[in-house]
Amino acid sequence: MAYANKDDYKKWYAANRERMIAKARAWEMAHPAEAAQKKREYLERHPERRKATNSKWARKPEVLAARVVKRKESAELRAREKQLREHYRDTLADCFVRRVLAQRTGMKGSELPQTLVDAHRELMRLKRAINEKL
Amino acid sequence: MKNCDELRTELALTFEQLKAGEIKPGEAAELANLAGKMIGSAKVQVEYYALRKESPRIEWLESPNAQVTGAAPMNGERSDDL
């Protein structure tokens, strides 16, 4: 369906949107293997869109609530998270240093420049050594 | 100490000297205290620009190996390459 201008196409699409989505969905149901392959190719072409979709999904209130419930119920999960936090603390991982550096500021750790994070890591290492010696 | 990288190197050196027993813990603590002030001050500067929704180059935070693109440095003085 060729339209000379974009506005006409937009009007046509607005009028036929549901029908076109249903048609595409029907094709996907009829050809699952081809549909999956098309989706894989699309995601390979646009990895950043997959990331954006995943993070949008993860920010949904119901998903967040489900995660909280799962965490509350599973002692194993909490223990694993604790172990991971301790590992980050002991190894002075980037995420730990950034979190400490961003405390009591209005910023997120991810907004801090890497050079500052590296310097602060070195400072933390030195402070730990001083406390060991004292 | 002209930038953050140099501060880091200095801290690493102090750490090694402390481990080797070449300097006293009190001496290292003084340097750590001073370094903490410098890092804190740089952090405040970063936060200030973040609140103003500005992203200027902060020369002190730049690594000497970093590729320089974009705005002029915002350390209150003009650099020679401007």
Backbone of each chain as ProteinMPNN parsed JSONL, in Angstrom:
{"seq_chain_A": "MAYANKDDYKKWYAANRERMIAKARAWEMAHPAEAAQKKREYLERHPERRKATNSKWARKPEVLAARVVKRKESAELRAREKQLREHYRDTLADCFVRRVLAQRTGMKGSELPQTLVDAHRELMRLKRAINEKL", "coords_chain_A": {"N_chain_A": [[0.85, -1.191, 0.0], [1.029, 1.855, -1.143], [1.639, 5.11, -0.18], [1.483, 8.535, -1.033], [2.041, 10.643, 0.658], [3.129, 11.001, 4.094], [1.224, 11.641, 5.995], [-1.217, 10.687, 5.035], [-0.753, 7.983, 5.15], [-0.465, 7.671, 7.894], [-3.065, 8.229, 8.727], [-4.435, 6.173, 7.516], [-3.251, 4.024, 8.839], [-3.984, 4.494, 11.486], [-6.691, 4.009, 11.303], [-6.693, 1.336, 10.644], [-5.21, -0.038, 12.493], [-5.676, -1.997, 14.593], [-6.548, -4.152, 13.076], [-4.29, -4.718, 11.529], [-2.435, -5.401, 13.492], [-3.613, -7.698, 14.511], [-3.508, -9.291, 12.258], [-0.742, -9.604, 11.898], [-0.161, -10.899, 14.252], [-1.573, -13.252, 13.909], [-0.13, -14.365, 11.824], [2.281, -14.799, 13.118], [1.508, -16.753, 14.96], [0.9, -18.796, 13.235], [3.32, -19.312, 12.039], [5.567, -20.164, 13.931], [8.362, -20.72, 14.142], [9.626, -19.151, 12.155], [8.814, -16.669, 13.063], [10.09, -16.5, 15.549], [12.736, -16.515, 14.699], [12.8, -14.124, 13.261], [12.419, -12.327, 15.361], [14.738, -12.792, 16.852], [16.671, -11.904, 15.04], [15.961, -9.223, 14.875], [16.512, -8.371, 17.488], [19.219, -8.783, 17.543], [20.008, -6.896, 15.742], [19.267, -4.582, 17.084], [20.415, -4.241, 19.926], [20.295, -2.403, 22.0], [17.658, -1.691, 22.188], [16.467, -3.944, 23.198], [17.577, -3.954, 25.727], [16.461, -1.608, 26.733], [13.753, -2.296, 26.711], [13.72, -4.432, 28.509], [14.55, -3.137, 30.857], [12.491, -1.361, 31.187], [10.403, -3.067, 31.664], [11.278, -4.194, 34.063], [10.981, -2.071, 35.764], [8.319, -1.841, 36.261], [5.57, -1.444, 38.524], [4.243, -3.794, 39.464], [6.046, -5.796, 38.896], [8.226, -5.062, 40.427], [7.074, -5.293, 42.958], [6.573, -8.043, 43.025], [9.15, -8.977, 43.035], [10.042, -8.083, 45.521], [8.428, -9.597, 47.22], [9.276, -12.185, 46.567], [11.906, -12.072, 47.419], [11.559, -11.677, 50.135], [10.441, -14.05, 50.894], [12.355, -15.944, 50.278], [14.978, -17.237, 51.912], [17.346, -18.183, 51.053], [17.925, -16.712, 48.794], [18.301, -14.208, 49.929], [20.537, -14.695, 51.476], [22.373, -15.216, 49.494], [22.483, -12.762, 48.214], [23.555, -11.242, 50.268], [26.031, -12.393, 50.54], [27.119, -11.695, 48.111], [27.14, -8.909, 48.346], [28.99, -8.65, 50.398], [31.21, -9.612, 49.128], [31.591, -7.634, 47.176], [32.161, -5.523, 48.877], [34.511, -6.39, 50.15], [36.283, -6.645, 48.0], [36.39, -4.139, 47.082], [34.734, -3.286, 44.924], [33.623, -1.62, 41.917], [30.862, -0.877, 41.999], [30.344, -0.844, 44.74], [32.103, 1.142, 45.713], [31.173, 3.333, 44.305], [28.593, 3.529, 45.359], [29.101, 4.142, 48.036], [30.425, 6.555, 47.712], [28.42, 8.105, 46.656], [26.692, 8.453, 48.723], [24.616, 10.459, 50.795], [24.462, 12.457, 48.907], [22.819, 14.093, 46.176], [23.014, 12.514, 44.023], [23.279, 9.659, 41.773], [25.305, 6.731, 42.068], [26.222, 5.917, 39.617], [26.495, 8.225, 38.207], [28.859, 9.373, 38.798], [32.215, 10.36, 37.971], [34.655, 8.111, 36.554], [37.365, 8.411, 37.221], [37.324, 9.679, 39.676], [36.102, 7.752, 41.215], [38.014, 5.719, 41.111], [40.125, 6.956, 42.484], [38.944, 7.263, 44.983], [38.621, 4.616, 45.69], [41.247, 3.833, 46.065], [41.846, 5.413, 48.239], [40.138, 4.291, 50.165], [41.274, 1.796, 50.399], [43.742, 2.469, 51.472], [42.92, 3.601, 53.911], [41.85, 1.364, 55.159], [44.152, -0.145, 55.479], [45.54, 1.506, 57.239], [43.889, 1.403, 59.498], [44.23, -1.258, 60.135], [46.883, -1.292, 60.933], [46.915, 0.448, 63.087]], "CA_chain_A": [[0.0, 0.0, 0.0], [1.935, 3.008, -1.243], [1.015, 6.419, 0.014], [2.37, 9.604, -1.491], [2.584, 11.371, 1.82], [3.15, 10.284, 5.364], [-0.004, 11.907, 6.746], [-2.248, 9.757, 4.562], [-0.421, 6.661, 5.681], [-0.77, 7.691, 9.324], [-4.532, 8.154, 8.866], [-4.831, 4.809, 7.162], [-2.788, 3.103, 9.879], [-4.816, 4.708, 12.675], [-7.987, 3.369, 11.058], [-6.546, -0.119, 10.475], [-4.167, -0.51, 13.418], [-6.04, -3.248, 15.269], [-6.611, -5.23, 12.07], [-2.918, -5.055, 11.125], [-1.788, -6.106, 14.608], [-4.219, -9.041, 14.556], [-2.995, -10.034, 11.098], [0.65, -9.952, 12.193], [-0.188, -11.887, 15.343], [-2.033, -14.521, 13.314], [0.999, -14.919, 11.062], [3.253, -15.304, 14.115], [0.986, -18.008, 15.522], [0.93, -19.822, 12.186], [4.725, -19.606, 11.694], [6.331, -19.853, 15.152], [9.828, -20.777, 13.944], [10.039, -17.953, 11.406], [8.579, -15.494, 13.921], [11.166, -16.475, 16.547], [13.954, -16.134, 13.985], [12.686, -12.685, 12.976], [12.618, -11.615, 16.629], [16.16, -12.901, 17.188], [17.416, -11.011, 14.138], [15.648, -7.85, 15.274], [17.24, -8.062, 18.724], [20.652, -8.7, 17.213], [20.213, -5.599, 15.067], [19.046, -3.472, 18.036], [20.567, -4.72, 21.309], [19.946, -1.357, 22.97], [16.195, -1.692, 22.371], [16.16, -5.055, 24.105], [17.957, -3.496, 27.066], [15.466, -0.622, 27.158], [12.499, -3.012, 26.986], [13.901, -5.194, 29.75], [14.595, -2.266, 32.036], [11.138, -0.797, 31.336], [9.619, -4.135, 32.294], [11.733, -4.368, 35.443], [10.555, -0.914, 36.569], [6.865, -1.87, 36.471], [5.291, -1.639, 39.964], [3.881, -5.171, 39.833], [7.271, -6.608, 38.823], [9.007, -4.698, 41.615], [6.392, -5.873, 44.123], [6.791, -9.497, 42.974], [10.543, -9.219, 43.41], [10.124, -7.883, 46.972], [7.789, -10.766, 47.854], [10.15, -13.338, 46.341], [13.086, -11.877, 48.262], [11.128, -11.836, 51.518], [10.133, -15.458, 51.141], [13.485, -16.843, 50.057], [16.162, -16.99, 52.76], [18.517, -18.549, 50.236], [18.188, -15.554, 47.929], [18.841, -13.136, 50.786], [21.902, -15.089, 51.857], [23.221, -15.068, 48.304], [22.676, -11.314, 48.015], [24.452, -10.78, 51.34], [27.372, -12.894, 50.181], [27.562, -10.877, 46.981], [27.441, -7.568, 48.889], [30.254, -8.746, 51.142], [32.28, -9.762, 48.126], [31.805, -6.296, 46.596], [32.78, -4.698, 49.917], [35.887, -6.849, 50.383], [37.13, -6.432, 46.824], [36.212, -2.719, 46.708], [34.223, -3.265, 43.542], [33.159, -0.321, 41.429], [29.506, -0.578, 42.459], [30.417, -0.533, 46.17], [32.771, 2.446, 45.885], [30.243, 4.348, 43.785], [27.476, 3.677, 46.299], [29.618, 4.856, 49.218], [30.749, 7.925, 47.294], [27.18, 8.845, 46.353], [25.869, 8.604, 49.932], [24.333, 11.84, 51.23], [24.455, 13.422, 47.795], [21.6, 13.912, 45.39], [23.348, 11.823, 42.766], [23.416, 8.203, 41.787], [26.704, 6.321, 41.931], [26.559, 5.778, 38.198], [26.741, 9.546, 37.617], [30.177, 9.874, 39.198], [33.268, 10.032, 36.995], [35.454, 6.931, 36.894], [38.646, 8.786, 37.841], [37.023, 9.97, 41.081], [35.816, 6.451, 41.838], [39.296, 5.017, 41.264], [40.875, 7.619, 43.552], [38.292, 6.959, 46.255], [38.924, 3.215, 45.986], [42.612, 3.808, 46.595], [41.751, 6.01, 49.574], [39.513, 3.303, 51.057], [42.279, 0.748, 50.601], [44.736, 3.034, 52.388], [42.296, 3.739, 55.23], [41.751, 0.017, 55.742], [45.505, -0.544, 55.903], [45.864, 2.311, 58.428], [43.132, 0.844, 60.626], [44.856, -2.543, 60.496], [48.173, -1.019, 61.589], [46.723, 1.182, 64.355]], "C_chain_A": [[0.887, 1.243, 0.0], [1.162, 4.307, -1.07], [2.0, 7.508, -0.363], [2.913, 10.393, -0.304], [2.326, 10.621, 3.126], [1.84, 10.461, 6.14], [-1.127, 10.95, 6.349], [-2.024, 8.37, 5.139], [-0.767, 6.58, 7.162], [-2.268, 7.546, 9.562], [-5.002, 6.722, 8.602], [-4.45, 3.836, 8.283], [-3.638, 3.238, 11.141], [-6.156, 4.0, 12.519], [-7.873, 1.848, 11.051], [-5.589, -0.771, 11.475], [-4.482, -1.88, 14.009], [-6.022, -4.422, 14.297], [-5.203, -5.689, 11.689], [-2.188, -5.831, 12.232], [-2.311, -7.549, 14.679], [-3.679, -9.907, 13.43], [-1.561, -10.521, 11.37], [0.724, -11.031, 13.267], [-0.592, -13.261, 14.804], [-0.901, -15.176, 12.53], [2.038, -15.52, 12.004], [2.814, -16.642, 14.68], [1.09, -19.149, 14.51], [2.365, -20.236, 11.84], [5.633, -19.33, 12.888], [7.842, -19.816, 14.942], [10.329, -19.526, 13.227], [9.898, -16.692, 12.268], [9.701, -15.362, 14.951], [12.477, -16.024, 15.913], [13.964, -14.635, 13.69], [12.962, -11.856, 14.231], [14.091, -11.629, 17.031], [16.992, -11.925, 16.351], [17.209, -9.547, 14.529], [16.462, -7.448, 16.51], [18.748, -8.001, 18.497], [20.976, -7.359, 16.55], [20.134, -4.443, 16.054], [19.188, -3.949, 19.477], [20.138, -3.692, 22.349], [18.433, -1.307, 23.207], [15.766, -2.814, 23.306], [16.44, -4.619, 25.552], [16.895, -2.529, 27.611], [14.15, -1.313, 27.519], [12.601, -3.761, 28.31], [13.868, -4.287, 30.968], [13.229, -1.615, 32.273], [10.244, -1.811, 32.056], [9.987, -4.261, 33.771], [11.285, -3.225, 36.35], [9.057, -0.905, 36.865], [6.561, -2.155, 37.938], [4.99, -3.091, 40.33], [5.108, -6.092, 39.81], [8.145, -6.345, 40.053], [8.409, -5.349, 42.859], [6.631, -7.382, 44.177], [8.209, -9.836, 43.423], [10.726, -9.101, 44.935], [9.569, -9.103, 47.703], [8.709, -11.978, 47.755], [11.367, -13.281, 47.276], [12.757, -12.134, 49.725], [10.939, -13.307, 51.855], [11.371, -16.354, 51.083], [14.71, -16.449, 50.886], [17.438, -17.249, 51.958], [18.94, -17.366, 49.358], [18.825, -14.418, 48.725], [20.286, -13.428, 51.172], [22.86, -14.889, 50.685], [23.523, -13.598, 48.032], [23.663, -10.751, 49.032], [25.899, -11.164, 51.004], [27.968, -12.032, 49.061], [27.947, -9.473, 47.439], [28.78, -7.57, 49.618], [31.451, -8.887, 50.2], [32.616, -8.394, 47.508], [32.534, -5.396, 47.587], [34.257, -5.082, 50.09], [36.811, -6.55, 49.209], [37.118, -4.968, 46.367], [35.792, -2.595, 45.239], [33.685, -1.884, 43.197], [31.801, 0.07, 42.019], [29.507, -0.183, 43.935], [30.997, 0.864, 46.386], [31.833, 3.565, 45.417], [29.105, 4.608, 44.759], [27.929, 4.483, 47.518], [29.849, 6.327, 48.88], [29.488, 8.769, 47.071], [26.276, 9.025, 47.571], [25.779, 10.077, 50.333], [24.587, 12.877, 50.133], [23.164, 13.177, 47.02], [21.831, 13.111, 44.123], [23.321, 10.315, 42.929], [24.902, 7.886, 41.592], [27.149, 6.273, 40.479], [26.869, 7.119, 37.532], [28.139, 10.078, 37.928], [31.247, 9.48, 38.183], [34.186, 8.908, 37.487], [36.748, 7.297, 37.614], [38.459, 9.044, 39.345], [36.788, 8.665, 41.851], [37.118, 5.698, 42.097], [40.116, 5.62, 42.412], [40.275, 7.28, 44.911], [38.537, 5.504, 46.662], [40.311, 3.1, 46.634], [42.634, 4.366, 48.019], [41.164, 5.009, 50.573], [40.498, 2.186, 51.402], [43.328, 1.209, 51.624], [44.167, 3.136, 53.805], [42.177, 2.391, 55.923], [43.106, -0.435, 56.266], [45.904, 0.22, 57.168], [45.153, 1.733, 59.646], [43.692, -0.502, 61.072], [46.114, -2.307, 61.327], [47.982, -0.388, 62.959], [46.243, 0.252, 65.477]], "O_chain_A": [[1.428, 1.627, 1.037], [0.159, 4.55, -1.741], [3.19, 7.425, -0.06], [4.088, 10.761, -0.267], [1.455, 9.758, 3.235], [1.401, 9.555, 6.849], [-1.882, 10.467, 7.193], [-2.956, 7.683, 5.555], [-1.288, 5.571, 7.637], [-2.697, 6.837, 10.472], [-5.817, 6.151, 9.327], [-5.221, 2.942, 8.631], [-3.974, 2.244, 11.786], [-6.693, 3.456, 13.484], [-8.822, 1.147, 11.403], [-5.209, -1.93, 11.309], [-3.67, -2.802, 13.939], [-5.561, -5.518, 14.618], [-4.947, -6.884, 11.543], [-1.439, -6.771, 11.968], [-1.544, -8.491, 14.881], [-3.423, -11.097, 13.612], [-1.217, -11.675, 11.114], [1.548, -11.944, 13.206], [-0.032, -14.288, 15.188], [-0.735, -16.395, 12.567], [2.599, -16.584, 11.744], [3.624, -17.551, 14.86], [1.332, -20.302, 14.869], [2.605, -21.363, 11.405], [6.394, -18.363, 12.867], [8.524, -18.963, 15.511], [11.32, -18.918, 13.631], [10.728, -15.784, 12.217], [10.203, -14.266, 15.201], [13.232, -15.252, 16.504], [14.984, -13.963, 13.844], [13.639, -10.829, 14.181], [14.63, -10.622, 17.49], [17.874, -11.229, 16.855], [18.142, -8.744, 14.518], [17.021, -6.353, 16.58], [19.46, -7.26, 19.174], [22.04, -6.775, 16.756], [20.835, -3.442, 15.901], [18.188, -4.055, 20.187], [19.678, -4.045, 23.434], [17.98, -0.929, 24.287], [14.835, -2.665, 24.097], [15.655, -4.879, 26.463], [16.487, -2.612, 28.77], [13.509, -0.962, 28.51], [11.681, -3.728, 29.127], [13.247, -4.609, 31.981], [12.852, -1.35, 33.415], [9.448, -1.461, 32.928], [9.113, -4.415, 34.625], [11.216, -3.39, 37.568], [8.577, -0.065, 37.627], [7.208, -3.008, 38.546], [5.425, -3.572, 41.376], [5.203, -7.038, 40.592], [8.721, -7.263, 40.637], [9.128, -5.884, 43.703], [6.865, -7.936, 45.251], [8.441, -10.839, 44.097], [11.445, -9.885, 45.555], [10.155, -9.582, 48.674], [8.901, -12.706, 48.729], [11.792, -14.29, 47.838], [13.548, -12.721, 50.462], [11.241, -13.748, 52.964], [11.432, -17.387, 51.748], [15.383, -15.459, 50.597], [18.467, -16.607, 52.17], [20.123, -17.065, 49.202], [19.757, -13.758, 48.264], [21.137, -12.539, 51.192], [23.999, -14.454, 50.859], [24.641, -13.229, 47.674], [24.492, -9.9, 48.71], [26.835, -10.38, 51.162], [29.151, -11.695, 49.072], [28.946, -8.913, 46.987], [29.587, -6.65, 49.488], [32.535, -8.359, 50.445], [33.786, -8.051, 47.344], [33.403, -4.611, 47.209], [35.131, -4.219, 50.167], [37.986, -6.238, 49.402], [37.763, -4.613, 45.381], [36.418, -1.894, 44.444], [33.339, -1.092, 44.075], [31.613, 1.196, 42.478], [28.76, 0.708, 44.34], [30.452, 1.665, 47.146], [31.722, 4.607, 46.062], [28.698, 5.751, 44.965], [27.23, 5.389, 47.972], [29.514, 7.22, 49.658], [29.493, 9.984, 47.273], [25.227, 9.663, 47.482], [26.746, 10.829, 50.22], [24.891, 14.035, 50.42], [22.504, 12.155, 47.206], [20.961, 13.034, 43.255], [23.337, 9.774, 44.035], [25.65, 8.681, 41.023], [28.304, 6.551, 40.157], [27.43, 7.16, 36.437], [28.554, 11.105, 37.391], [31.191, 8.396, 37.603], [34.451, 8.781, 38.683], [37.183, 6.578, 38.513], [39.303, 8.684, 40.165], [37.227, 8.511, 42.991], [37.306, 5.113, 43.164], [40.72, 4.898, 43.204], [41.001, 7.039, 45.875], [38.647, 5.202, 47.85], [40.508, 2.374, 47.608], [43.345, 3.86, 48.888], [41.648, 4.898, 51.7], [40.548, 1.702, 52.533], [43.739, 0.456, 52.507], [44.843, 2.801, 54.778], [42.379, 2.287, 57.133], [43.209, -1.025, 57.342], [46.53, -0.344, 58.065], [45.758, 1.591, 60.709], [43.631, -0.844, 62.253], [46.38, -3.022, 62.293], [48.76, -0.634, 63.881], [46.032, 0.701, 66.604]]}, "seq_chain_B": "MKNCDELRTELALTFEQLKAGEIKPGEAAELANLAGKMIGSAKVQVEYYALRKESPRIEWLESPNAQVTGAAPMNGERSDDL", "coords_chain_B": {"N_chain_B": [[50.169, 18.111, 42.771], [48.316, 17.478, 40.126], [46.079, 16.33, 39.015], [43.341, 13.941, 39.401], [44.277, 11.4, 38.878], [46.942, 11.53, 39.543], [46.727, 11.882, 42.259], [45.682, 9.448, 42.952], [47.819, 7.765, 42.3], [49.658, 8.674, 44.151], [48.385, 7.933, 46.512], [48.436, 5.167, 46.245], [51.139, 4.734, 46.379], [51.684, 5.583, 48.974], [50.273, 3.649, 50.325], [51.78, 1.376, 49.711], [54.182, 2.089, 50.963], [53.35, 2.194, 53.603], [52.66, -0.449, 54.058], [55.161, -1.571, 53.818], [56.347, -0.567, 56.011], [57.694, 1.796, 55.931], [56.68, 4.273, 56.427], [54.902, 5.886, 59.139], [51.747, 4.89, 60.582], [50.275, 7.106, 61.447], [51.251, 9.192, 59.921], [50.499, 8.358, 57.386], [47.788, 8.464, 57.782], [47.349, 11.185, 57.946], [47.829, 11.964, 55.326], [45.823, 10.516, 54.066], [43.616, 11.755, 55.139], [43.82, 14.31, 54.045], [43.638, 13.652, 51.324], [41.063, 12.692, 51.288], [39.66, 15.05, 51.699], [40.218, 16.389, 49.335], [39.018, 14.712, 47.434], [36.409, 14.856, 48.334], [35.872, 17.524, 47.84], [36.023, 17.606, 45.046], [33.897, 15.962, 44.497], [31.763, 17.47, 45.408], [31.876, 19.496, 43.541], [31.227, 18.095, 41.201], [28.636, 17.353, 41.877], [27.432, 19.815, 42.089], [27.463, 20.745, 39.421], [25.878, 18.766, 38.337], [23.437, 19.284, 39.545], [22.868, 21.71, 38.407], [22.384, 20.901, 35.944], [24.424, 20.829, 34.097], [27.24, 19.89, 32.114], [30.197, 20.302, 32.245], [33.733, 20.152, 31.344], [35.782, 18.961, 33.875], [38.782, 19.737, 34.788], [40.528, 18.692, 36.713], [39.559, 16.208, 37.212], [40.067, 14.769, 35.002], [41.663, 12.2, 33.198], [45.062, 12.092, 32.117], [45.354, 10.62, 29.835], [42.924, 10.641, 28.657], [40.598, 11.169, 25.978], [40.069, 14.311, 24.734], [37.156, 16.008, 24.321], [34.592, 18.317, 23.431], [33.322, 20.717, 25.794], [34.951, 23.632, 27.258], [37.499, 23.529, 29.869], [36.462, 23.709, 33.33], [37.797, 24.945, 35.585], [38.204, 27.345, 36.643], [40.244, 28.674, 35.482], [41.953, 29.479, 32.435], [43.121, 27.059, 30.162], [46.259, 26.288, 28.546], [45.91, 25.307, 25.987], [43.717, 26.504, 24.915]], "CA_chain_B": [[49.177, 17.133, 42.349], [47.538, 18.249, 39.156], [44.781, 15.703, 38.735], [42.861, 12.829, 40.211], [45.133, 10.24, 38.625], [48.165, 11.709, 40.332], [46.339, 11.64, 43.661], [45.55, 7.994, 43.071], [49.179, 7.205, 42.312], [50.25, 9.052, 45.441], [47.75, 7.095, 47.535], [48.945, 3.803, 46.068], [52.532, 4.768, 46.857], [51.61, 5.651, 50.44], [49.814, 2.324, 50.756], [52.94, 0.469, 49.638], [55.14, 2.496, 52.004], [52.777, 1.806, 54.891], [52.781, -1.909, 54.146], [56.58, -1.901, 53.986], [56.785, 0.002, 57.268], [58.562, 2.953, 55.684], [56.074, 5.445, 57.083], [54.073, 5.537, 60.291], [50.307, 4.975, 60.28], [49.802, 8.469, 61.686], [51.654, 9.991, 58.756], [49.612, 7.931, 56.287], [46.439, 8.937, 58.105], [47.308, 12.608, 57.586], [47.691, 12.044, 53.863], [44.488, 9.997, 53.733], [42.664, 12.808, 55.513], [43.925, 15.373, 53.031], [43.103, 13.108, 50.069], [39.608, 12.642, 51.465], [39.153, 16.42, 51.504], [40.305, 16.716, 47.897], [37.987, 13.931, 46.746], [35.133, 15.442, 48.744], [35.689, 18.809, 47.145], [35.722, 17.29, 43.639], [32.551, 15.394, 44.479], [30.836, 18.605, 45.535], [31.881, 20.186, 42.239], [30.444, 17.251, 40.278], [27.231, 17.437, 42.283], [26.977, 21.173, 41.75], [27.164, 20.802, 37.982], [24.752, 17.853, 38.067], [22.214, 19.989, 39.959], [22.628, 22.781, 37.426], [22.185, 20.195, 34.674], [25.526, 21.186, 33.204], [28.274, 18.844, 32.112], [31.463, 20.847, 31.738], [34.936, 19.359, 31.635], [36.462, 19.341, 35.113], [40.139, 19.332, 34.406], [41.172, 17.921, 37.774], [39.056, 14.833, 37.181], [40.377, 14.117, 33.733], [42.896, 11.433, 33.093], [45.898, 12.674, 31.059], [45.229, 9.812, 28.616], [41.562, 10.716, 28.131], [40.428, 11.943, 24.755], [39.374, 15.541, 25.087], [36.155, 16.471, 23.358], [33.527, 19.103, 24.039], [33.42, 22.054, 26.37], [36.203, 24.103, 27.854], [37.608, 23.111, 31.259], [35.796, 24.611, 34.261], [38.523, 24.983, 36.851], [38.382, 28.739, 37.006], [41.336, 29.298, 34.737], [42.018, 29.014, 31.047], [44.3, 26.235, 29.933], [47.102, 26.807, 27.468], [45.488, 24.862, 24.652], [42.521, 27.236, 24.453]], "C_chain_B": [[48.18, 17.781, 41.409], [46.191, 17.614, 38.813], [44.532, 14.483, 39.613], [43.754, 11.59, 40.076], [46.411, 10.314, 39.449], [47.894, 11.462, 41.817], [46.254, 10.133, 43.917], [46.924, 7.323, 43.16], [49.859, 7.461, 43.654], [49.692, 8.177, 46.569], [48.268, 5.664, 47.473], [50.365, 3.696, 46.62], [52.556, 4.775, 48.386], [51.202, 4.294, 51.012], [50.991, 1.346, 50.794], [53.949, 0.788, 50.748], [54.655, 2.083, 53.394], [52.933, 0.304, 55.108], [54.231, -2.319, 54.431], [57.148, -1.357, 55.301], [57.699, 1.199, 57.106], [57.988, 4.237, 56.273], [55.159, 4.969, 58.215], [52.592, 5.644, 59.908], [49.751, 6.383, 60.462], [50.073, 9.38, 60.493], [50.736, 9.677, 57.55], [48.196, 8.438, 56.511], [46.281, 10.41, 57.742], [47.089, 12.768, 56.076], [46.302, 11.575, 53.412], [43.418, 11.045, 54.023], [42.631, 13.904, 54.449], [43.331, 14.908, 51.69], [41.575, 13.048, 50.115], [38.983, 14.001, 51.237], [39.143, 16.783, 50.017], [39.218, 15.987, 47.117], [36.602, 14.494, 47.061], [34.842, 16.731, 47.997], [35.352, 18.586, 45.667], [34.302, 16.751, 43.501], [31.494, 16.5, 44.566], [30.735, 19.352, 44.202], [31.046, 19.415, 41.21], [28.96, 17.373, 40.595], [26.627, 18.788, 41.921], [26.583, 21.263, 40.28], [26.002, 19.887, 37.623], [23.435, 18.541, 38.422], [21.848, 21.103, 38.986], [22.371, 22.223, 36.023], [23.213, 20.635, 33.623], [26.527, 20.031, 33.205], [29.582, 19.38, 31.528], [32.618, 19.889, 32.013], [35.52, 19.859, 32.946], [37.878, 18.813, 34.968], [40.789, 18.42, 35.445], [40.767, 16.444, 37.732], [39.461, 14.085, 35.922], [41.704, 13.387, 33.782], [43.741, 12.047, 31.983], [45.783, 11.906, 29.744], [43.856, 9.947, 27.962], [41.508, 11.569, 26.869], [39.585, 13.176, 25.087], [38.429, 15.947, 23.962], [35.193, 17.376, 24.104], [33.974, 20.397, 24.661], [34.791, 22.364, 26.961], [36.284, 23.659, 29.308], [37.012, 24.143, 32.197], [36.527, 24.618, 35.6], [38.855, 26.413, 37.249], [39.532, 29.426, 36.287], [41.39, 28.718, 33.327], [43.27, 28.144, 30.884], [45.031, 26.746, 28.688], [46.617, 26.44, 26.072], [44.24, 25.572, 24.15], [42.895, 28.395, 23.555]], "O_chain_B": [[47.308, 18.538, 41.836], [45.272, 18.303, 38.369], [45.36, 14.066, 40.422], [43.955, 10.841, 41.032], [46.896, 9.313, 39.976], [48.728, 10.906, 42.531], [46.693, 9.627, 44.95], [47.151, 6.437, 43.984], [50.536, 6.596, 44.21], [50.425, 7.742, 47.458], [48.509, 5.029, 48.5], [50.736, 2.701, 47.243], [53.346, 4.066, 49.009], [51.716, 3.855, 52.041], [51.177, 0.599, 51.755], [54.496, -0.112, 51.385], [55.444, 1.678, 54.246], [53.291, -0.15, 56.195], [54.496, -3.266, 55.172], [58.289, -1.649, 55.659], [58.403, 1.577, 58.042], [58.726, 5.173, 56.58], [54.711, 3.823, 58.242], [52.234, 6.405, 59.01], [48.863, 6.805, 59.722], [49.249, 10.212, 60.114], [50.279, 10.561, 56.825], [47.492, 8.795, 55.567], [45.219, 10.836, 57.287], [46.285, 13.582, 55.624], [45.694, 12.151, 52.51], [42.456, 11.205, 53.272], [41.569, 14.355, 54.02], [42.623, 15.656, 51.015], [40.893, 13.315, 49.126], [37.904, 14.104, 50.652], [38.201, 17.394, 49.513], [38.574, 16.57, 46.245], [35.741, 14.597, 46.187], [33.713, 16.988, 47.579], [34.508, 19.283, 45.103], [33.601, 17.037, 42.53], [30.471, 16.458, 43.883], [29.655, 19.78, 43.794], [30.268, 19.998, 40.455], [28.13, 17.483, 39.693], [25.472, 18.886, 41.505], [25.521, 21.782, 39.934], [25.228, 20.188, 36.715], [22.443, 18.409, 37.707], [20.672, 21.399, 38.771], [22.171, 22.965, 35.062], [22.905, 20.786, 32.44], [26.638, 19.291, 34.183], [30.014, 18.961, 30.454], [32.5, 18.951, 32.801], [35.731, 21.061, 33.11], [38.127, 17.608, 35.019], [41.513, 17.487, 35.095], [41.515, 15.561, 38.152], [39.214, 12.885, 35.806], [42.703, 13.869, 34.316], [43.18, 12.491, 30.981], [46.069, 12.444, 28.675], [43.633, 9.442, 26.862], [42.25, 12.538, 26.708], [38.503, 13.059, 25.663], [38.838, 16.192, 22.828], [35.004, 17.207, 25.309], [34.861, 21.086, 24.158], [35.645, 21.494, 27.133], [35.248, 23.431, 29.932], [37.046, 25.337, 31.898], [35.928, 24.326, 36.635], [39.707, 26.642, 38.107], [39.761, 30.623, 36.466], [40.926, 27.606, 33.076], [44.337, 28.464, 31.408], [44.493, 27.522, 27.898], [46.872, 27.154, 25.102], [43.756, 25.265, 23.061], [42.017, 29.115, 23.079]]}, "name": "protein", "num_of_chains": 2, "seq": "MAYANKDDYKKWYAANRERMIAKARAWEMAHPAEAAQKKREYLERHPERRKATNSKWARKPEVLAARVVKRKESAELRAREKQLREHYRDTLADCFVRRVLAQRTGMKGSELPQTLVDAHRELMRLKRAINEKLMKNCDELRTELALTFEQLKAGEIKPGEAAELANLAGKMIGSAKVQVEYYALRKESPRIEWLESPNAQVTGAAPMNGERSDDL"}
